[in-house]
Amino acid sequence: MLWMTLDGQGPLYLQVYRAIRKAILEGTCAPGAGLPSTRALANENGKEYCMRFNTSWLWIALVCWAVGGVAVAQDCYPVSIPAPFDRYTDVELIRQLYPNVDPATRLLGRGVVDEAGQARGGGLSAARLWKGEGESKLLAMVETYTPEDGQRPTYGAATYGLDLALFAIADGKLTLVAKLYNAADHSGHGAVDFDLAPYRVKPDLMALGLRSNYMHMGFTASTLTLFIRSGVTFRRIFQRNMAESTEDVTGDTLEDQLSPEQMRQIYRDTDRLGLRKKAVLQVVPGKGEYHQFKIVEQQAERQKNGTLRKGTVVEMWSWAPAAQAYMKQ
């Protein structure tokens, strides 16, 4: 059990952060040591912590952030390949995109280099079943990176590419149906996962989504990118920031008006005023062949005088034939 002494300064979640960081740096919390669950911390420290870090992935992100590392490290999440594709290994999947991948070093093969000519490595970062084309297929993401000292870099400023692949099993053999190299990227402060909500762009065509989540020093953001399959590749058709929050920077929950004294107390350590945006995408019937996207975004923003400005923004996005993508009207 890790015992933490909180310093009593500022928001509770920052006190927990500082206590964990101190324990890691001083060696009190050694590699492999157990950490308290979010539920245990909530029971000990009250609802504020529970509201801010009430999921396991955010807890892992906080720990990695505490030592200045990657927000969600690949080693934290070994990828489970769903049936019936679980008969294949991650290396067999990667080899469909990179035939010369080395299972020992994870280098992707001769000629796969970064802009500086350094060899690139890679690993399977996500795998999900997808029924967007009727029968079940496997969607996979391969994360690529430039190794440092032979290892995947795990610090905030590191950058990673993401390749998108779709697999099927035909006549008992693994088949690569479609691929898109460099479909997305993320920094060491972020992570990307599939969003397989039913984004039906027209009656016979389903889009697939990628959610890019970012967290650094308490600032969080989420971006949604949609793709459709086009033959043996994918085409990006939509991208928008769907969430943004500074609540964990300021400790301002953005629920009530604040007095001048409350403003001085909450914002004594930062000049960044509280902001929260959260958007939802709705697919609605369109006038043409393609459906429309309706974006409804709830906003809350703290003003310098302590007042709270709230509002709702509604956007309509339509299919633009010339761009072969969705554009805001």
Contacts in CASP RR format, 6 or more apart in sequence:
PFRMAT RR
TARGET T0000
AUTHOR 0000-0000-0000
METHOD contacts of the structure
MODEL  1
MLWMTLDGQGPLYLQVYRAIRKAILEGTCAPGAGLPSTRALANENGKEYC
MRFNTSWLWIALVCWAVGGVAVAQDCYPVSIPAPFDRYTDVELIRQLYPN
VDPATRLLGRGVVDEAGQARGGGLSAARLWKGEGESKLLAMVETYTPEDG
QRPTYGAATYGLDLALFAIADGKLTLVAKLYNAADHSGHGAVDFDLAPYR
VKPDLMALGLRSNYMHMGFTASTLTLFIRSGVTFRRIFQRNMAESTEDVT
GDTLEDQLSPEQMRQIYRDTDRLGLRKKAVLQVVPGKGEYHQFKIVEQQA
ERQKNGTLRKGTVVEMWSWAPAAQAYMKQ
1 34 0 8 1.000
1 36 0 8 1.000
2 20 0 8 1.000
2 23 0 8 1.000
2 28 0 8 1.000
2 29 0 8 1.000
2 33 0 8 1.000
2 34 0 8 1.000
2 35 0 8 1.000
2 36 0 8 1.000
4 16 0 8 1.000
4 19 0 8 1.000
4 20 0 8 1.000
4 23 0 8 1.000
5 19 0 8 1.000
6 12 0 8 1.000
6 15 0 8 1.000
6 16 0 8 1.000
6 19 0 8 1.000
6 45 0 8 1.000
7 15 0 8 1.000
7 18 0 8 1.000
7 19 0 8 1.000
8 15 0 8 1.000
9 15 0 8 1.000
10 269 0 8 1.000
11 48 0 8 1.000
11 251 0 8 1.000
12 45 0 8 1.000
12 46 0 8 1.000
12 48 0 8 1.000
12 49 0 8 1.000
13 48 0 8 1.000
13 49 0 8 1.000
13 52 0 8 1.000
13 53 0 8 1.000
13 248 0 8 1.000
13 251 0 8 1.000
16 41 0 8 1.000
16 45 0 8 1.000
16 49 0 8 1.000
16 53 0 8 1.000
16 62 0 8 1.000
17 62 0 8 1.000
17 65 0 8 1.000
17 66 0 8 1.000
20 29 0 8 1.000
20 35 0 8 1.000
20 62 0 8 1.000
20 63 0 8 1.000
20 66 0 8 1.000
21 66 0 8 1.000
21 67 0 8 1.000
22 28 0 8 1.000
23 29 0 8 1.000
24 63 0 8 1.000
24 66 0 8 1.000
24 67 0 8 1.000
25 67 0 8 1.000
29 35 0 8 1.000
35 59 0 8 1.000
35 63 0 8 1.000
36 44 0 8 1.000
37 59 0 8 1.000
38 49 0 8 1.000
38 50 0 8 1.000
38 53 0 8 1.000
38 54 0 8 1.000
38 55 0 8 1.000
38 56 0 8 1.000
38 58 0 8 1.000
38 59 0 8 1.000
39 50 0 8 1.000
41 49 0 8 1.000
41 50 0 8 1.000
41 53 0 8 1.000
42 49 0 8 1.000
42 50 0 8 1.000
42 54 0 8 1.000
52 247 0 8 1.000
52 248 0 8 1.000
53 59 0 8 1.000
53 62 0 8 1.000
57 72 0 8 1.000
58 215 0 8 1.000
60 72 0 8 1.000
60 73 0 8 1.000
60 76 0 8 1.000
61 71 0 8 1.000
61 72 0 8 1.000
61 215 0 8 1.000
64 70 0 8 1.000
64 71 0 8 1.000
64 72 0 8 1.000
64 73 0 8 1.000
64 76 0 8 1.000
64 154 0 8 1.000
65 71 0 8 1.000
65 189 0 8 1.000
65 215 0 8 1.000
65 216 0 8 1.000
65 217 0 8 1.000
68 155 0 8 1.000
68 156 0 8 1.000
69 154 0 8 1.000
69 155 0 8 1.000
69 156 0 8 1.000
69 188 0 8 1.000
70 153 0 8 1.000
70 154 0 8 1.000
70 155 0 8 1.000
70 156 0 8 1.000
70 158 0 8 1.000
70 188 0 8 1.000
70 189 0 8 1.000
70 190 0 8 1.000
71 156 0 8 1.000
71 188 0 8 1.000
71 189 0 8 1.000
71 190 0 8 1.000
71 191 0 8 1.000
71 214 0 8 1.000
71 215 0 8 1.000
71 216 0 8 1.000
72 190 0 8 1.000
72 191 0 8 1.000
73 154 0 8 1.000
74 123 0 8 1.000
74 125 0 8 1.000
74 143 0 8 1.000
74 152 0 8 1.000
75 152 0 8 1.000
79 90 0 8 1.000
79 124 0 8 1.000
79 125 0 8 1.000
79 126 0 8 1.000
79 127 0 8 1.000
80 86 0 8 1.000
80 127 0 8 1.000
81 88 0 8 1.000
81 90 0 8 1.000
81 93 0 8 1.000
81 124 0 8 1.000
81 127 0 8 1.000
81 138 0 8 1.000
82 127 0 8 1.000
82 128 0 8 1.000
82 129 0 8 1.000
82 138 0 8 1.000
84 169 0 8 1.000
85 93 0 8 1.000
85 127 0 8 1.000
85 129 0 8 1.000
85 138 0 8 1.000
85 167 0 8 1.000
85 169 0 8 1.000
85 174 0 8 1.000
88 174 0 8 1.000
90 123 0 8 1.000
90 124 0 8 1.000
90 127 0 8 1.000
91 101 0 8 1.000
91 103 0 8 1.000
92 174 0 8 1.000
93 124 0 8 1.000
93 127 0 8 1.000
93 138 0 8 1.000
93 140 0 8 1.000
93 142 0 8 1.000
93 165 0 8 1.000
93 167 0 8 1.000
93 174 0 8 1.000
94 101 0 8 1.000
94 108 0 8 1.000
94 122 0 8 1.000
94 123 0 8 1.000
94 124 0 8 1.000
94 142 0 8 1.000
95 101 0 8 1.000
96 165 0 8 1.000
96 167 0 8 1.000
96 174 0 8 1.000
96 176 0 8 1.000
96 179 0 8 1.000
97 142 0 8 1.000
97 163 0 8 1.000
97 165 0 8 1.000
97 176 0 8 1.000
97 179 0 8 1.000
97 181 0 8 1.000
98 108 0 8 1.000
98 109 0 8 1.000
98 112 0 8 1.000
98 142 0 8 1.000
100 108 0 8 1.000
100 109 0 8 1.000
100 110 0 8 1.000
100 112 0 8 1.000
101 107 0 8 1.000
101 108 0 8 1.000
101 109 0 8 1.000
101 122 0 8 1.000
102 109 0 8 1.000
105 121 0 8 1.000
105 147 0 8 1.000
105 150 0 8 1.000
106 121 0 8 1.000
106 122 0 8 1.000
106 123 0 8 1.000
106 147 0 8 1.000
106 152 0 8 1.000
107 119 0 8 1.000
107 120 0 8 1.000
107 121 0 8 1.000
107 122 0 8 1.000
107 147 0 8 1.000
108 119 0 8 1.000
108 120 0 8 1.000
108 121 0 8 1.000
108 122 0 8 1.000
108 144 0 8 1.000
109 119 0 8 1.000
111 119 0 8 1.000
112 119 0 8 1.000
112 120 0 8 1.000
112 121 0 8 1.000
112 144 0 8 1.000
113 119 0 8 1.000
113 120 0 8 1.000
114 120 0 8 1.000
114 146 0 8 1.000
116 146 0 8 1.000
118 146 0 8 1.000
119 146 0 8 1.000
119 147 0 8 1.000
120 144 0 8 1.000
120 145 0 8 1.000
120 146 0 8 1.000
121 144 0 8 1.000
121 145 0 8 1.000
121 146 0 8 1.000
121 147 0 8 1.000
121 152 0 8 1.000
122 142 0 8 1.000
122 143 0 8 1.000
122 144 0 8 1.000
122 145 0 8 1.000
122 152 0 8 1.000
123 142 0 8 1.000
123 143 0 8 1.000
123 144 0 8 1.000
124 140 0 8 1.000
124 141 0 8 1.000
124 142 0 8 1.000
124 143 0 8 1.000
125 141 0 8 1.000
125 142 0 8 1.000
125 143 0 8 1.000
125 162 0 8 1.000
125 192 0 8 1.000
126 139 0 8 1.000
126 140 0 8 1.000
126 141 0 8 1.000
126 192 0 8 1.000
126 193 0 8 1.000
126 194 0 8 1.000
127 138 0 8 1.000
127 139 0 8 1.000
127 140 0 8 1.000
127 141 0 8 1.000
128 138 0 8 1.000
128 139 0 8 1.000
128 140 0 8 1.000
128 194 0 8 1.000
128 196 0 8 1.000
129 136 0 8 1.000
129 137 0 8 1.000
129 138 0 8 1.000
129 139 0 8 1.000
130 136 0 8 1.000
130 137 0 8 1.000
130 138 0 8 1.000
130 139 0 8 1.000
130 166 0 8 1.000
130 196 0 8 1.000
130 208 0 8 1.000
131 137 0 8 1.000
132 206 0 8 1.000
132 208 0 8 1.000
133 206 0 8 1.000
133 229 0 8 1.000
135 168 0 8 1.000
137 166 0 8 1.000
137 167 0 8 1.000
137 168 0 8 1.000
137 177 0 8 1.000
138 166 0 8 1.000
138 167 0 8 1.000
138 168 0 8 1.000
139 164 0 8 1.000
139 165 0 8 1.000
139 166 0 8 1.000
139 167 0 8 1.000
139 194 0 8 1.000
139 196 0 8 1.000
139 208 0 8 1.000
140 164 0 8 1.000
140 165 0 8 1.000
140 166 0 8 1.000
140 167 0 8 1.000
141 162 0 8 1.000
141 163 0 8 1.000
141 164 0 8 1.000
141 165 0 8 1.000
141 183 0 8 1.000
141 192 0 8 1.000
141 194 0 8 1.000
141 210 0 8 1.000
142 162 0 8 1.000
142 163 0 8 1.000
142 165 0 8 1.000
143 160 0 8 1.000
143 161 0 8 1.000
143 162 0 8 1.000
144 160 0 8 1.000
144 161 0 8 1.000
144 162 0 8 1.000
144 163 0 8 1.000
145 152 0 8 1.000
145 153 0 8 1.000
145 158 0 8 1.000
145 159 0 8 1.000
145 160 0 8 1.000
145 161 0 8 1.000
146 153 0 8 1.000
147 153 0 8 1.000
154 188 0 8 1.000
155 188 0 8 1.000
156 187 0 8 1.000
156 188 0 8 1.000
156 189 0 8 1.000
156 216 0 8 1.000
157 187 0 8 1.000
157 188 0 8 1.000
158 187 0 8 1.000
158 188 0 8 1.000
159 185 0 8 1.000
159 186 0 8 1.000
159 187 0 8 1.000
159 188 0 8 1.000
160 185 0 8 1.000
160 186 0 8 1.000
160 187 0 8 1.000
160 188 0 8 1.000
161 182 0 8 1.000
161 184 0 8 1.000
161 185 0 8 1.000
161 186 0 8 1.000
162 182 0 8 1.000
162 183 0 8 1.000
162 184 0 8 1.000
162 185 0 8 1.000
162 186 0 8 1.000
162 192 0 8 1.000
162 210 0 8 1.000
163 179 0 8 1.000
163 180 0 8 1.000
163 181 0 8 1.000
163 182 0 8 1.000
163 183 0 8 1.000
164 179 0 8 1.000
164 180 0 8 1.000
164 183 0 8 1.000
164 184 0 8 1.000
164 210 0 8 1.000
164 227 0 8 1.000
164 234 0 8 1.000
165 176 0 8 1.000
165 178 0 8 1.000
165 179 0 8 1.000
165 180 0 8 1.000
166 176 0 8 1.000
166 177 0 8 1.000
166 178 0 8 1.000
166 179 0 8 1.000
166 229 0 8 1.000
166 234 0 8 1.000
167 174 0 8 1.000
167 175 0 8 1.000
167 176 0 8 1.000
167 177 0 8 1.000
168 175 0 8 1.000
168 177 0 8 1.000
169 175 0 8 1.000
177 229 0 8 1.000
177 232 0 8 1.000
178 229 0 8 1.000
178 231 0 8 1.000
178 232 0 8 1.000
178 233 0 8 1.000
178 234 0 8 1.000
179 232 0 8 1.000
179 233 0 8 1.000
179 234 0 8 1.000
180 227 0 8 1.000
180 233 0 8 1.000
180 234 0 8 1.000
183 210 0 8 1.000
183 227 0 8 1.000
183 234 0 8 1.000
183 236 0 8 1.000
184 192 0 8 1.000
184 210 0 8 1.000
184 212 0 8 1.000
184 225 0 8 1.000
186 192 0 8 1.000
186 212 0 8 1.000
186 214 0 8 1.000
187 214 0 8 1.000
189 214 0 8 1.000
189 215 0 8 1.000
189 216 0 8 1.000
190 212 0 8 1.000
190 213 0 8 1.000
190 214 0 8 1.000
190 215 0 8 1.000
190 216 0 8 1.000
191 212 0 8 1.000
191 213 0 8 1.000
192 210 0 8 1.000
192 211 0 8 1.000
192 212 0 8 1.000
192 213 0 8 1.000
193 210 0 8 1.000
193 211 0 8 1.000
193 213 0 8 1.000
194 208 0 8 1.000
194 209 0 8 1.000
194 210 0 8 1.000
194 211 0 8 1.000
195 208 0 8 1.000
195 209 0 8 1.000
195 210 0 8 1.000
195 211 0 8 1.000
195 224 0 8 1.000
196 208 0 8 1.000
196 209 0 8 1.000
197 209 0 8 1.000
198 206 0 8 1.000
198 283 0 8 1.000
199 206 0 8 1.000
199 207 0 8 1.000
199 208 0 8 1.000
199 209 0 8 1.000
199 226 0 8 1.000
199 281 0 8 1.000
199 283 0 8 1.000
200 206 0 8 1.000
200 207 0 8 1.000
200 283 0 8 1.000
200 291 0 8 1.000
201 207 0 8 1.000
201 226 0 8 1.000
201 228 0 8 1.000
201 237 0 8 1.000
201 283 0 8 1.000
201 290 0 8 1.000
201 291 0 8 1.000
201 319 0 8 1.000
202 289 0 8 1.000
202 290 0 8 1.000
202 291 0 8 1.000
205 228 0 8 1.000
206 228 0 8 1.000
207 226 0 8 1.000
207 227 0 8 1.000
207 228 0 8 1.000
207 237 0 8 1.000
207 238 0 8 1.000
208 226 0 8 1.000
208 227 0 8 1.000
208 228 0 8 1.000
208 234 0 8 1.000
209 224 0 8 1.000
209 225 0 8 1.000
209 226 0 8 1.000
209 227 0 8 1.000
210 224 0 8 1.000
210 225 0 8 1.000
210 226 0 8 1.000
210 227 0 8 1.000
211 222 0 8 1.000
211 223 0 8 1.000
211 224 0 8 1.000
211 242 0 8 1.000
212 222 0 8 1.000
212 223 0 8 1.000
212 224 0 8 1.000
212 225 0 8 1.000
213 220 0 8 1.000
213 221 0 8 1.000
213 222 0 8 1.000
214 220 0 8 1.000
214 221 0 8 1.000
214 222 0 8 1.000
214 223 0 8 1.000
215 221 0 8 1.000
217 249 0 8 1.000
218 246 0 8 1.000
218 248 0 8 1.000
218 249 0 8 1.000
219 245 0 8 1.000
219 246 0 8 1.000
219 248 0 8 1.000
219 249 0 8 1.000
220 243 0 8 1.000
220 244 0 8 1.000
220 245 0 8 1.000
220 248 0 8 1.000
221 241 0 8 1.000
221 243 0 8 1.000
221 244 0 8 1.000
221 245 0 8 1.000
222 241 0 8 1.000
222 242 0 8 1.000
222 243 0 8 1.000
222 244 0 8 1.000
223 239 0 8 1.000
223 240 0 8 1.000
223 241 0 8 1.000
223 242 0 8 1.000
224 238 0 8 1.000
224 239 0 8 1.000
224 240 0 8 1.000
224 242 0 8 1.000
224 281 0 8 1.000
225 236 0 8 1.000
225 238 0 8 1.000
225 239 0 8 1.000
226 236 0 8 1.000
226 237 0 8 1.000
226 238 0 8 1.000
226 239 0 8 1.000
226 326 0 8 1.000
227 234 0 8 1.000
227 235 0 8 1.000
227 236 0 8 1.000
227 237 0 8 1.000
228 234 0 8 1.000
228 235 0 8 1.000
228 237 0 8 1.000
229 235 0 8 1.000
235 324 0 8 1.000
235 325 0 8 1.000
236 325 0 8 1.000
237 324 0 8 1.000
237 325 0 8 1.000
237 326 0 8 1.000
238 293 0 8 1.000
238 317 0 8 1.000
238 325 0 8 1.000
238 326 0 8 1.000
240 279 0 8 1.000
240 281 0 8 1.000
240 295 0 8 1.000
241 277 0 8 1.000
241 279 0 8 1.000
242 278 0 8 1.000
242 279 0 8 1.000
242 280 0 8 1.000
242 281 0 8 1.000
243 277 0 8 1.000
243 278 0 8 1.000
243 279 0 8 1.000
244 275 0 8 1.000
244 276 0 8 1.000
244 277 0 8 1.000
245 275 0 8 1.000
245 276 0 8 1.000
245 277 0 8 1.000
246 252 0 8 1.000
246 272 0 8 1.000
246 273 0 8 1.000
246 274 0 8 1.000
246 275 0 8 1.000
246 276 0 8 1.000
247 253 0 8 1.000
247 254 0 8 1.000
247 274 0 8 1.000
247 276 0 8 1.000
249 270 0 8 1.000
249 272 0 8 1.000
249 274 0 8 1.000
250 266 0 8 1.000
250 267 0 8 1.000
250 270 0 8 1.000
250 272 0 8 1.000
250 273 0 8 1.000
250 274 0 8 1.000
250 302 0 8 1.000
251 266 0 8 1.000
252 258 0 8 1.000
252 266 0 8 1.000
252 267 0 8 1.000
252 273 0 8 1.000
252 274 0 8 1.000
252 302 0 8 1.000
254 274 0 8 1.000
254 275 0 8 1.000
254 276 0 8 1.000
254 300 0 8 1.000
254 301 0 8 1.000
254 302 0 8 1.000
254 308 0 8 1.000
255 308 0 8 1.000
256 308 0 8 1.000
257 306 0 8 1.000
257 307 0 8 1.000
257 308 0 8 1.000
258 266 0 8 1.000
258 302 0 8 1.000
258 306 0 8 1.000
258 308 0 8 1.000
259 306 0 8 1.000
260 306 0 8 1.000
262 306 0 8 1.000
263 304 0 8 1.000
263 306 0 8 1.000
267 273 0 8 1.000
273 301 0 8 1.000
273 302 0 8 1.000
273 303 0 8 1.000
273 304 0 8 1.000
274 301 0 8 1.000
274 302 0 8 1.000
275 300 0 8 1.000
275 301 0 8 1.000
275 302 0 8 1.000
276 298 0 8 1.000
276 299 0 8 1.000
276 300 0 8 1.000
276 301 0 8 1.000
277 297 0 8 1.000
277 298 0 8 1.000
277 299 0 8 1.000
277 300 0 8 1.000
278 297 0 8 1.000
278 298 0 8 1.000
279 295 0 8 1.000
279 296 0 8 1.000
279 297 0 8 1.000
279 298 0 8 1.000
279 313 0 8 1.000
280 295 0 8 1.000
280 296 0 8 1.000
280 297 0 8 1.000
281 293 0 8 1.000
281 294 0 8 1.000
281 295 0 8 1.000
282 293 0 8 1.000
282 294 0 8 1.000
282 295 0 8 1.000
282 296 0 8 1.000
283 291 0 8 1.000
283 292 0 8 1.000
283 293 0 8 1.000
283 294 0 8 1.000
284 291 0 8 1.000
284 292 0 8 1.000
284 293 0 8 1.000
284 294 0 8 1.000
285 291 0 8 1.000
285 292 0 8 1.000
286 292 0 8 1.000
286 318 0 8 1.000
288 319 0 8 1.000
289 319 0 8 1.000
290 318 0 8 1.000
290 319 0 8 1.000
292 316 0 8 1.000
292 317 0 8 1.000
292 318 0 8 1.000
292 319 0 8 1.000
293 316 0 8 1.000
293 317 0 8 1.000
293 318 0 8 1.000
293 326 0 8 1.000
294 314 0 8 1.000
294 315 0 8 1.000
294 316 0 8 1.000
294 317 0 8 1.000
295 313 0 8 1.000
295 314 0 8 1.000
295 315 0 8 1.000
295 316 0 8 1.000
295 317 0 8 1.000
296 312 0 8 1.000
296 313 0 8 1.000
296 314 0 8 1.000
297 312 0 8 1.000
297 313 0 8 1.000
297 314 0 8 1.000
297 315 0 8 1.000
298 310 0 8 1.000
298 311 0 8 1.000
298 312 0 8 1.000
299 309 0 8 1.000
299 310 0 8 1.000
299 311 0 8 1.000
299 312 0 8 1.000
299 313 0 8 1.000
300 308 0 8 1.000
300 309 0 8 1.000
300 310 0 8 1.000
300 311 0 8 1.000
301 308 0 8 1.000
301 309 0 8 1.000
301 310 0 8 1.000
302 308 0 8 1.000
302 309 0 8 1.000
303 309 0 8 1.000
315 328 0 8 1.000
315 329 0 8 1.000
316 328 0 8 1.000
316 329 0 8 1.000
317 326 0 8 1.000
317 327 0 8 1.000
317 328 0 8 1.000
317 329 0 8 1.000
318 326 0 8 1.000
318 327 0 8 1.000
318 329 0 8 1.000
319 325 0 8 1.000
319 326 0 8 1.000
320 326 0 8 1.000
320 327 0 8 1.000
END
